[in-house]
Amino acid sequence: MVRPDKTVRWAMDELEQVRQMRGRSPDTWPTPTALPESLDQLAKWLTELGWDDLTCLARREELAVYRTLSAVHPGLFTDRIVHALAALRRSLMECKRYEEALEVVEELLRLADTNRSAQAEAPDARYWRTLLLARLGRDEEAVESAAEAVTEARRRLQHAGATSASFELISALTAHADRLDKVGRVAEAAEVSAEVMAAWWQQADSTVQFLQALDLCSERLVRSGQTEQARACIVEAMGKIRRRKRDTYQARAWHNLGVRLLALEAPEAALTAGEEAVQLYRDRARAHQERHRELEAEDDWDDDHRYSEAYLLKRRREELKSSLREVRRAELDLHDALLTLSASLQQLDRIDEAVATSTEAATLPD
């Protein structure tokens, strides 16, 4: 890890290089792009120091220099301008200067009409344009921006001859659904979310993302008054997903589906989802408990002679405390899943099983 005082010194050294070149003809610089490259490096040091306002100043000066060079040699520095704009956008975002960041993004998209580097930045720029419009409260414009990003992503897929959705299209669809939801067009948001679900299903190792999309799609169907469609959507998806590899990361999504199905008065389907959630949470809780026991049993924690005994003891206590927090969090999740499962069993009049499940929950922290 680099000490902050060293980073300050390096930033000061770079600033001195910038000062020496400012106001001088590019012919006198060590290389034709020495000044903007020094400003780029200065911006990186300032970012590392957390001096974001100063970073923006360095980035703006870097961009201004490239514009000046480009005016003398049209087209020669356009790629550099694109990269400088992208870097400036990131810095402005860090400073929460959203209006200025939006101006930068719009310029990147204009350049994408003619420049290949800008075209490569365009998907990212469209994503940020939508997000920035939303953060500025320009919600209807954000919906239009998101829809345009979807159209462009589809066009790129079609041009490439792809047969399945790209991550660019999935991201664009997700943003479009979110923006539609924000302006109250919930039924349309649910429709787009269904496409997001279908796209995630086609991706390898994306079971968790599929379940999360299912959760969101069904929630939007419920809010738009399409309760029958919500129930059918979940039940159909559950039948598909159970044939895939199970993983404890899926537990939260299964639990949410069980809760929703209970609210939709589908206790049998809720029971299926609840059993999955409980099993996955139980597996996770056991894994955390086992890791904690192994950590407690370690007897070589104080064998590192590079550190003092006091430091090693402090580190040991922090590790045990952090591990115990993970155990308690896993047990709490299992507790909640057991209660949801118990509620499903009660609705199905399986009272003895419901009581046994509630009793198990009572043995865990709440």
Buried (B, 14 or more C-beta within 10 A) or exposed (E): EEEEEEBBEBBEEBBEBBEBBEEEEBEEBEEBBBBBBBBBBBBBBBBBBEBBEBBBBBBBBBBEBBBEBBEEEEEEBBBBBBBBBBBBBBBBBBEEBBEBBBBBBEBBBEBBEEBEBBBBBBBBBBBBBBBBBBBBEBBEBBBBBBBBBBEBBBEBBEEEEEEEBBEBBBBBBBBBBBBBBBEEBBBBBBBBBBBBBBBBBEBEEBBBBBBBBBBBBBBBBBBBEBBEBBBBBBBEBBEEBEEBEBEBEBBBBBBBBBBBBBEBEBBEBBBBBBBBBBBBBBBBBBBBBEEBEEBEEEEEEBEEEEEEEEEBEEBBEEBBEEBBEBBBBBBBBBBBBBBBBBBBBBBBEBEEBBEBBBEBBEEBEE
